Amino acid sequence: MDFLSGLDGHTLFLLLASLGIALSFEFVNGFHDTANAVATVIYTKSLRARTAVVLSGVCNFLGVHLGGIAVAYSIVHLLPVDLLVSVNTNLGLAMVFSLLVSAILWNFGTWYLGLPASSSHTLIGAILGVGLANAVREGLPAGSGINWHKALEVGLSLLISPVMGFVLAGGLLLLLQRLLKNAALHSPPVGDAPPPAAMRAALIVSGLGVSLAHGSNDGQKGVGLIMLILIGILPGVYALDVDTPKADVLAVREVAARFTDYFDAHRLEIEKAYASGALIETPKAGPAPHCDVRGAVPAAEAIQVRLAQADTIAALPEHERFAIRTDILCLDDASRQMQDIAPEADREMIGRWREVLRRPTEYAPDWVLLAVSMALGVGTMVGWKRIVVTIGEKIGKTKLSYSQGAAAQVVAMTTIGLADGLGLPVSTTHVLSSGVAGAMAAGKSGLQMRTLRSIAMAWVFTLPAAMFLGAGLFFLFALLA
């Protein structure tokens, strides 16, 4: 980080303030969401609260480092390309501040009320609000303000995962009741006595597994936001991964050449698609480059010309790196649109080319992962009590039993881990709380409808509330920019 010594005072202040806000989001995320991951471990007396919270913090720390960055950029690409390619402007920084501040405000408020609301929903709602506000501000159709293709994909993962949690946890509990005949396993904790050894081990392992998966999935969201900040304030340093191997740089050039040939060969089909409405011309937003299918060939050619100057990213002049990133994002977005109308036989090929094309742009330095994991891990160790009581006592009419806790945790760990593998963001909060509800329902413990209504209301209102907050703050910050 030697580049810090060369920054002027204003830029350095802006950078440190932005990173501070982003890490505050992860800190709040830690004490807001991770309480769900350790709630059943604490409530069933499997571990003392302080031990469980510290171990959960460690697992969150490790999860950030082990989870990759697929979810990080899945979140980032909810934003329209015109905002992503103007992130190094005052408008782009207004966007990032709006996302972070609105997410922190809503997360803190729901935590204070003891509601298991979702940090994922909050952040995604803020992103959608900013995208729509930008479209209104630029006088563009609302449909152009958000990457709806990615939004639908993310929305489905957030919708389906709690349903999976409810159904699978209920099914797993019924299986445990059939296989494990010891009545003590299916009873709530009595006093401070821990559960039987095998069940205790299962609860501890699955609880820490949920924490690991949470660190991987939720930590990546902070990583993505910090990368937007770094790219916006220091584009010459962070627009592209300077450690990209030579072979990958050459592969990007080759793929850009293939895209040039492909789009040239399909010009007639492209114009027919525009005429029929299968492709919609993207309105130009302000000073941002015009990224659509018709602009694919110029973007692909620009990538080839610029990367012909050097065989590594580090060898490129710093002032050229953001321009290359912009061309890559524009070409990738055009290719995504082309992929939707291309013949079935070509779609997989285009998908492979896009993966190669994005390699220099989708990355995170080790120090970013370390900072996010520290913020998430330390945040985990604060403020867990409110959510633990809600999970343990206020979802079912009876207290949570050992087997119900284990069923909910195993399903949550598996569901979130699967989402990580697919690069999809999910809500630890809603997957686990719905798993507890499913286990309670299957165990005929009854459900406290008042609590479930509160959780459901938080689930329903988080998205629009975060959208409203994000949009309002964006208008304010954009006015001040």
DAPE-V180151 format. One record per residue. N is the residue number from 1. PSI is psi in whole degrees, -180 to 180 (NA if undefined). D_FIRST is the distance of its C-alpha to the first C-alpha in whole Angstrom. Layout:
# DAPE-V180151
N;PSI;D_FIRST + N;PSI;D_FIRST
This chain:
# DAPE-V180151
1;36;0 + 2;-23;4 + 3;-21;5 + 4;-33;6 + 5;-21;8 + 6;4;10 + 7;145;11 + 8;166;15 + 9;-42;16 + 10;-47;17 + 11;-41;15 + 12;-43;12 + 13;-45;15 + 14;-42;16 + 15;-49;13 + 16;-39;13 + 17;-43;17 + 18;-46;16 + 19;-37;14 + 20;-42;17 + 21;-42;20 + 22;-43;18 + 23;-28;18 + 24;-38;21 + 25;-44;23 + 26;-36;22 + 27;-49;23 + 28;-40;26 + 29;-40;27 + 30;-52;26 + 31;-13;29 + 32;-51;31 + 33;-37;31 + 34;-19;31 + 35;-33;34 + 36;-36;36 + 37;-32;35 + 38;0;36 + 39;-48;39 + 40;-33;41 + 41;-43;40 + 42;-45;41 + 43;-34;44 + 44;7;46 + 45;24;45 + 46;-35;43 + 47;152;40 + 48;150;40 + 49;-49;38 + 50;-40;35 + 51;-45;35 + 52;-42;35 + 53;-41;32 + 54;-45;30 + 55;-38;31 + 56;-40;30 + 57;-41;27 + 58;-43;26 + 59;-37;27 + 60;-43;25 + 61;-49;22 + 62;-37;23 + 63;-37;24 + 64;-40;21 + 65;-27;20 + 66;-12;23 + 67;-6;24 + 68;-163;22 + 69;13;21 + 70;-44;25 + 71;-38;25 + 72;-49;22 + 73;-17;23 + 74;-39;27 + 75;-48;26 + 76;-41;24 + 77;8;27 + 78;-28;29 + 79;147;28 + 80;154;30 + 81;-34;28 + 82;-31;29 + 83;-38;27 + 84;-34;24 + 85;-2;24 + 86;21;24 + 87;-17;21 + 88;16;19 + 89;172;22 + 90;-34;23 + 91;-41;26 + 92;-40;23 + 93;-35;21 + 94;-38;25 + 95;-49;25 + 96;-45;22 + 97;-40;23 + 98;-45;26 + 99;-49;26 + 100;-47;24 + 101;-43;26 + 102;-39;29 + 103;-42;28 + 104;-45;27 + 105;-47;31 + 106;-41;33 + 107;-46;31 + 108;-40;32 + 109;-45;35 + 110;-33;37 + 111;-43;35 + 112;-35;37 + 113;-3;40 + 114;22;40 + 115;130;40 + 116;68;38 + 117;169;36 + 118;124;34 + 119;-34;30 + 120;-48;30 + 121;-40;33 + 122;-50;32 + 123;-43;28 + 124;-40;30 + 125;-42;33 + 126;-40;30 + 127;-45;29 + 128;-41;33 + 129;-42;34 + 130;-43;31 + 131;-45;32 + 132;-40;35 + 133;-38;35 + 134;-39;33 + 135;-44;36 + 136;-44;38 + 137;-36;36 + 138;-1;36 + 139;30;40 + 140;160;39 + 141;146;41 + 142;-32;40 + 143;-20;40 + 144;-4;37 + 145;-11;35 + 146;146;34 + 147;87;33 + 148;-28;36 + 149;-48;36 + 150;-37;33 + 151;-40;35 + 152;-42;38 + 153;-46;36 + 154;-42;34 + 155;-40;37 + 156;-40;39 + 157;-38;37 + 158;-30;37 + 159;-44;41 + 160;-35;42 + 161;-41;39 + 162;-35;41 + 163;-43;45 + 164;-42;44 + 165;-45;43 + 166;-51;46 + 167;-48;48 + 168;-37;47 + 169;-40;46 + 170;-44;50 + 171;-40;51 + 172;-38;49 + 173;-45;51 + 174;-38;54 + 175;-43;54 + 176;-38;53 + 177;-32;56 + 178;-37;58 + 179;-34;56 + 180;110;56 + 181;-8;59 + 182;114;58 + 183;-28;59 + 184;-29;56 + 185;-23;53 + 186;20;54 + 187;154;55 + 188;160;52 + 189;147;51 + 190;118;54 + 191;-141;52 + 192;12;50 + 193;133;51 + 194;163;48 + 195;168;49 + 196;152;51 + 197;-49;48 + 198;-43;48 + 199;-37;47 + 200;-43;45 + 201;-42;43 + 202;-41;43 + 203;-42;42 + 204;-48;39 + 205;-45;38 + 206;-36;38 + 207;-43;36 + 208;-30;33 + 209;-39;33 + 210;-41;33 + 211;-41;30 + 212;-46;29 + 213;-38;30 + 214;-44;29 + 215;-40;25 + 216;-48;25 + 217;-51;27 + 218;-33;25 + 219;-34;22 + 220;-27;21 + 221;-41;23 + 222;-37;20 + 223;-45;17 + 224;-42;19 + 225;-40;19 + 226;-38;15 + 227;-36;15 + 228;-41;17 + 229;-48;15 + 230;-41;12 + 231;-37;14 + 232;-41;16 + 233;-34;14 + 234;64;12 + 235;-34;14 + 236;-25;13 + 237;-39;10 + 238;-1;11 + 239;-36;15 + 240;157;15 + 241;109;14 + 242;-14;13 + 243;9;14 + 244;127;18 + 245;153;20 + 246;-40;23 + 247;-36;26 + 248;-37;24 + 249;-44;23 + 250;-39;27 + 251;-37;28 + 252;-44;27 + 253;-45;29 + 254;-41;32 + 255;-39;32 + 256;-39;31 + 257;-40;34 + 258;-39;36 + 259;-39;36 + 260;-49;37 + 261;-41;40 + 262;-48;41 + 263;-37;40 + 264;-42;43 + 265;-19;45 + 266;28;45 + 267;-42;46 + 268;-45;49 + 269;-36;48 + 270;-46;45 + 271;-36;48 + 272;-38;50 + 273;-39;48 + 274;-42;47 + 275;-35;50 + 276;-12;51 + 277;-1;48 + 278;-32;47 + 279;137;44 + 280;129;43 + 281;129;42 + 282;122;38 + 283;144;39 + 284;129;36 + 285;108;34 + 286;-138;33 + 287;-2;31 + 288;149;29 + 289;152;30 + 290;101;34 + 291;104;33 + 292;-176;36 + 293;-36;38 + 294;-23;39 + 295;8;36 + 296;-44;35 + 297;-47;36 + 298;-39;34 + 299;-44;31 + 300;-41;32 + 301;-38;33 + 302;-39;30 + 303;-45;27 + 304;-44;30 + 305;-46;29 + 306;-40;26 + 307;-12;25 + 308;-14;28 + 309;-28;26 + 310;155;23 + 311;1;23 + 312;158;20 + 313;-39;17 + 314;-29;15 + 315;-11;18 + 316;145;19 + 317;142;18 + 318;-36;15 + 319;-12;18 + 320;-19;20 + 321;-40;18 + 322;-35;19 + 323;-40;22 + 324;-42;22 + 325;-44;21 + 326;-45;24 + 327;-39;26 + 328;-45;26 + 329;-40;26 + 330;-45;29 + 331;-39;31 + 332;-42;30 + 333;-42;32 + 334;-39;34 + 335;-36;35 + 336;-43;35 + 337;-40;38 + 338;-35;39 + 339;-32;39 + 340;-28;41 + 341;-4;44 + 342;158;44 + 343;150;47 + 344;-39;46 + 345;-24;46 + 346;-17;43 + 347;-42;41 + 348;-39;39 + 349;-46;38 + 350;-39;36 + 351;-42;35 + 352;-41;33 + 353;-40;32 + 354;-39;30 + 355;-43;28 + 356;-44;28 + 357;-38;27 + 358;-6;24 + 359;-45;22 + 360;-14;19 + 361;-21;19 + 362;94;19 + 363;171;17 + 364;129;14 + 365;156;11 + 366;-37;11 + 367;-28;9 + 368;-46;11 + 369;-41;14 + 370;-45;14 + 371;-45;14 + 372;-43;17 + 373;-36;19 + 374;-46;18 + 375;-43;19 + 376;-43;22 + 377;-44;23 + 378;-40;24 + 379;-32;25 + 380;-31;28 + 381;9;29 + 382;139;30 + 383;29;33 + 384;-18;35 + 385;-41;38 + 386;-46;39 + 387;-35;39 + 388;-43;40 + 389;-41;43 + 390;-47;43 + 391;-43;43 + 392;-32;45 + 393;-19;48 + 394;2;48 + 395;-48;48 + 396;162;51 + 397;-22;54 + 398;168;54 + 399;155;51 + 400;128;49 + 401;168;50 + 402;-48;49 + 403;-34;49 + 404;-42;48 + 405;-43;45 + 406;-43;44 + 407;-45;45 + 408;-42;43 + 409;-42;40 + 410;-42;41 + 411;-42;41 + 412;-45;38 + 413;-45;36 + 414;-44;37 + 415;-46;37 + 416;-39;34 + 417;-40;33 + 418;-41;35 + 419;-39;33 + 420;-45;30 + 421;-31;31 + 422;-3;32 + 423;31;29 + 424;136;31 + 425;135;30 + 426;169;33 + 427;114;33 + 428;-41;34 + 429;-53;36 + 430;-31;38 + 431;-44;38 + 432;-46;39 + 433;-36;41 + 434;-32;43 + 435;-42;44 + 436;-44;45 + 437;-41;47 + 438;-41;49 + 439;-39;49 + 440;-43;51 + 441;-45;53 + 442;-33;54 + 443;6;55 + 444;35;57 + 445;-11;56 + 446;160;56 + 447;138;53 + 448;101;52 + 449;-27;53 + 450;-45;51 + 451;-44;48 + 452;-37;48 + 453;-40;49 + 454;-44;46 + 455;-43;43 + 456;-40;45 + 457;-40;44 + 458;-39;41 + 459;-44;40 + 460;-43;42 + 461;-18;41 + 462;-46;37 + 463;-55;37 + 464;-36;39 + 465;-43;38 + 466;-36;34 + 467;-45;35 + 468;-46;37 + 469;-47;34 + 470;-45;31 + 471;-45;34 + 472;-45;35 + 473;-35;31 + 474;-44;30 + 475;-42;33 + 476;-52;32 + 477;-36;29 + 478;-34;29 + 479;-36;32 + 480;-18;30 + 481;NA;27
